[in-house]
Amino acid sequence: MSKKGFESELARKIVSYYLRNPEAADTLEGIARWRLMEEEIHHAVTRVQEALKWLVESGLLIRTTNAASPPLFSLNRHKRAEATQFLLGRRAGTGKQDTSKRDS
């Protein structure tokens, strides 16, 4: 196998899954259908968690908790204008484009 094959993103995802689940064993189709989907979900949850944390810390979203369910996230209605500016890529209060890098 070429060096590129060993370093591919897909190969990394497979290895990552098996490192987190060292007792796992599956067929080619099982890995393709379920394991890689699970790996994608794992990474997506991590990215979404980081984004939600930032949005709550910035005040754009509100995190509500209770003992009966997982936390819920909602728009902070008092920050609606700031949220709109965020979507437009502008820094709050300046009207200038925000050129800082953000996850999308």
C-alpha positions as CSV (number, residue, x, y, z in Angstrom):
1,M,0.0,0.0,0.0
2,S,1.3,3.5,-0.8
3,K,2.3,6.0,1.9
4,K,-0.7,8.1,0.9
5,G,-3.1,5.2,1.6
6,F,-1.8,4.8,5.2
7,E,-2.1,8.5,5.8
8,S,-5.5,9.0,4.3
9,E,-8.3,10.6,6.3
10,L,-10.4,7.4,5.9
11,A,-7.6,5.3,7.3
12,R,-7.2,7.7,10.2
13,K,-10.9,7.4,11.0
14,I,-10.8,3.6,11.0
15,V,-7.8,3.6,13.3
16,S,-9.4,6.2,15.6
17,Y,-12.5,4.0,15.9
18,Y,-10.5,0.9,16.8
19,L,-8.4,2.9,19.3
20,R,-11.5,4.0,21.1
21,N,-13.1,0.5,20.7
22,P,-10.2,-2.0,21.0
23,E,-12.5,-5.0,21.4
24,A,-14.4,-4.2,18.1
25,A,-14.3,-6.5,15.1
26,D,-16.3,-6.1,11.9
27,T,-16.5,-6.9,8.2
28,L,-15.7,-4.5,5.4
29,E,-19.4,-3.7,4.9
30,G,-19.9,-3.3,8.6
31,I,-17.1,-0.9,8.9
32,A,-18.2,1.1,5.9
33,R,-21.9,1.2,6.9
34,W,-21.8,1.6,10.7
35,R,-18.4,2.1,12.2
36,L,-17.4,5.1,10.0
37,M,-20.8,6.6,10.4
38,E,-20.4,6.3,14.2
39,E,-16.9,7.9,13.9
40,E,-18.3,10.8,11.9
41,I,-21.0,11.3,14.5
42,H,-18.4,11.2,17.3
43,H,-16.4,14.0,15.6
44,A,-19.5,16.0,14.8
45,V,-20.8,15.9,18.4
46,T,-17.4,17.1,19.6
47,R,-17.4,20.0,17.1
48,V,-21.0,20.9,17.9
49,Q,-20.3,20.8,21.6
50,E,-17.4,23.3,21.2
51,A,-19.5,25.6,19.0
52,L,-22.4,25.5,21.5
53,K,-20.0,26.3,24.4
54,W,-18.7,29.3,22.5
55,L,-22.2,30.5,21.6
56,V,-23.4,30.2,25.2
57,E,-20.3,32.0,26.5
58,S,-20.8,34.8,24.0
59,G,-24.4,35.2,25.1
60,L,-25.9,34.4,21.7
61,L,-27.5,31.2,23.0
62,I,-29.0,30.3,26.4
63,R,-28.4,26.9,27.9
64,T,-31.3,25.7,30.1
65,T,-31.0,22.7,32.3
66,N,-33.3,20.6,34.5
67,A,-33.1,17.2,36.1
68,A,-35.5,15.5,33.7
69,S,-33.8,16.1,30.4
70,P,-30.5,17.0,28.8
71,P,-29.6,20.7,28.4
72,L,-31.6,22.7,25.9
73,F,-30.2,25.5,23.8
74,S,-32.2,28.5,22.5
75,L,-31.6,31.9,21.0
76,N,-31.0,34.7,23.5
77,R,-33.7,37.1,22.3
78,H,-31.9,40.0,23.9
79,K,-28.9,39.3,21.5
80,R,-30.9,38.9,18.3
81,A,-29.2,41.9,16.6
82,E,-25.8,40.6,17.6
83,A,-26.7,37.1,16.3
84,T,-27.7,38.6,13.0
85,Q,-24.4,40.5,12.8
86,F,-22.6,37.2,13.6
87,L,-24.3,35.5,10.7
88,L,-23.4,38.4,8.4
89,G,-19.7,38.0,9.5
90,R,-19.5,41.4,11.1
91,R,-18.0,42.2,14.5
92,A,-20.6,43.4,16.9
93,G,-20.9,47.2,17.0
94,T,-18.4,48.0,14.2
95,G,-20.2,47.1,11.0
96,K,-16.9,45.9,9.7
97,Q,-16.4,42.4,8.2
98,D,-14.9,39.9,10.8
99,T,-12.0,38.3,9.1
100,S,-11.2,36.0,11.9
101,K,-11.5,32.3,11.2
102,R,-14.6,30.5,12.4
103,D,-15.9,26.9,12.1
104,S,-18.9,26.6,9.9
